[in-house]
């Protein structure tokens, strides 16, 4: 038995040193490929002009912090969820509320619109992800038709109808292969919790927003961070990020109530948007890229264009 | 002693690193050039970038016409 324990210790030690070797090798390889910075490659690209982006619609109705929102594929409907336990479907053109569901718990932290436009999924502290079919029949009780699709062991922080391939957990961003269930790439350059990750439109890269007040761009094929979007004057964490359709602009909502618009290629800030009266908690660009919507702890959602 | 479980955990870490080490990476200059290419190619189709006019953007206020 003593020899067994000894054998295990040897194996553990040899595995640890193999792990260290591999990590060192990975760093070396990554460094070799790091021959240039993204903004250097983009030096000759025309700089972006002045941007005039204003709040075009304000959606009021939630009784507490807005935690999450999603656009419907029809480019006009929005679903939002709040700490008040309500999930509301809005028509963003008219600002009318089309549906409202009261969840059995408060802190509905995640909501998503089905690609078909016929249902919404949401969840939060109830540890469940529930799907509600949307109906315009006033007599039908939406809550009665809900279906629970997943039970988690802890609160639901995000849900999406498409294959959500990424997870931002603590300081690491990991890319998973949905079919094998394996983590295929991991990136750990943020100095604090990552709050949001979003794929670049081409699918070859993704951006992350973190509590360390920076947003970063990671290229999946180069397997490394290729840009950092930060300013000394920005000291509050970024809670949510999204790209414009071409991927040239990165919109990021921060805990200092502002939204910063970054030039993805040049790494510079193009615009800063004021309007919310509390933290911006969620941000999504519309499916056709004509506008983006931000949700905040100030109980409102704003559509900007 | 949970020796065997930490050995198993360590084995997983090594396997994961071996997987990542076998990854065929592209040079940053190439990847960056591709990102730039994508942005420029799609720039015209990006309403938020080009600042689409009021007539095409449903959220922007329509210009008011007045009869003279």
Contacts between the chains, C-beta under 8 A, distances in Angstrom:
chain1	res1	chain2	res2	distance
A	5	B	1	6.6
A	5	B	3	6.2
A	8	B	3	4.1
A	8	B	4	6.4
A	8	B	7	5.6
A	9	B	3	7.1
A	11	B	7	5.3
A	12	B	3	7.1
A	12	B	6	6.1
A	12	B	7	5.2
A	12	B	10	5.8
A	15	B	7	6.8
A	15	B	10	4.1
A	15	B	11	6.1
A	15	B	13	7.7
A	15	B	14	5.4
A	16	B	10	6.3
A	18	B	14	5.3
A	19	B	10	6.9
A	19	B	13	5.3
A	19	B	14	5.2
A	19	B	17	5.9
A	22	B	14	6.8
A	22	B	17	3.9
A	22	B	18	6.4
A	22	B	20	8.0
A	22	B	21	5.5
A	23	B	17	6.3
A	25	B	21	5.8
A	26	B	17	6.9
A	26	B	20	6.1
A	26	B	21	5.5
A	29	B	21	7.4
A	29	B	25	6.8
A	30	B	25	7.1
A	33	B	25	5.3
A	33	B	26	7.3
A	33	B	27	4.8
A	33	B	28	5.9
A	34	B	28	5.2
A	35	B	27	5.7
A	35	B	28	5.8
A	35	B	29	5.1
A	36	B	28	5.7
A	36	B	29	4.5
A	36	B	32	6.6
A	37	B	28	7.6
A	37	B	32	7.7
A	38	B	28	7.5
A	38	B	32	4.5
A	38	B	35	6.8
A	38	B	36	7.9
A	40	B	32	8.0
A	41	B	29	6.5
A	41	B	32	4.0
A	41	B	33	5.8
A	41	B	36	5.8
A	42	B	32	7.4
A	42	B	36	5.5
A	45	B	36	6.4
A	45	B	39	7.9
A	45	B	40	7.1
A	48	B	49	7.5
A	51	B	51	7.2
A	52	B	51	6.9
A	53	B	48	7.5
A	56	B	59	4.2
A	56	B	60	6.5
A	56	B	61	7.7
A	57	B	59	6.6
A	76	B	58	7.3
A	92	B	59	7.7
A	93	B	58	5.9
A	93	B	59	7.6
A	182	B	19	7.4
A	183	B	16	6.7
A	184	B	19	7.1
A	184	B	20	7.8
A	184	B	23	7.8
A	185	B	20	6.7
A	185	B	23	7.1
A	186	B	16	8.0
A	186	B	20	7.1
A	200	B	35	7.1
A	200	B	38	7.9
A	201	B	38	7.1
A	201	B	42	7.1
A	202	B	34	7.6
A	202	B	35	7.4
A	202	B	38	4.6
A	204	B	31	7.2
A	204	B	34	6.6
A	204	B	35	7.1
A	204	B	38	7.8
A	205	B	31	7.7
A	205	B	35	6.2
A	219	B	26	7.9
A	219	B	28	7.2
A	219	B	31	4.3
A	219	B	32	7.4
A	219	B	35	6.9
A	221	B	25	7.0
A	221	B	26	4.2
A	221	B	30	7.9
A	221	B	31	5.1
A	221	B	34	7.7
A	222	B	25	5.9
A	222	B	26	5.2
A	222	B	27	6.8
A	222	B	28	4.8
A	222	B	30	7.5
A	222	B	31	3.8
A	222	B	32	7.8
A	223	B	20	7.9
A	223	B	23	5.8
A	223	B	25	4.5
A	224	B	25	7.8
A	224	B	28	6.9
A	226	B	28	6.0
A	226	B	31	6.7
A	226	B	32	6.1
A	226	B	35	7.7
A	244	B	46	5.2
A	244	B	48	4.5
A	244	B	49	5.6
A	245	B	42	6.4
A	245	B	45	6.2
A	245	B	46	4.3
A	245	B	47	7.2
A	245	B	48	7.2
A	245	B	49	7.6
A	246	B	38	7.4
A	246	B	39	5.3
A	246	B	41	7.8
A	246	B	42	3.7
A	246	B	43	5.0
A	246	B	45	6.6
A	246	B	46	3.7
A	246	B	49	5.8
A	247	B	35	7.2
A	247	B	38	5.9
A	247	B	39	5.3
A	247	B	42	7.0
A	248	B	39	4.4
A	248	B	42	8.0
A	248	B	43	6.2
A	248	B	46	6.5
A	248	B	49	5.4
A	249	B	46	7.6
A	249	B	48	6.2
A	249	B	49	6.0
A	264	B	35	7.6
A	264	B	39	6.9
A	265	B	35	7.1
A	265	B	36	5.7
A	265	B	39	5.9
A	285	B	48	7.2
A	288	B	47	7.2
A	289	B	45	7.7
A	289	B	46	5.7
A	289	B	47	5.1
A	289	B	48	5.8
A	290	B	47	4.5
A	290	B	48	7.2
A	290	B	52	6.3
A	290	B	56	7.7
A	290	B	57	5.0
A	290	B	58	6.7
A	290	B	59	6.5
A	291	B	48	7.4
A	291	B	57	7.3
A	291	B	59	4.8
A	292	B	48	7.0
A	303	B	59	5.9
A	305	B	48	7.3
A	305	B	57	5.7
A	305	B	59	4.1
A	305	B	60	5.6
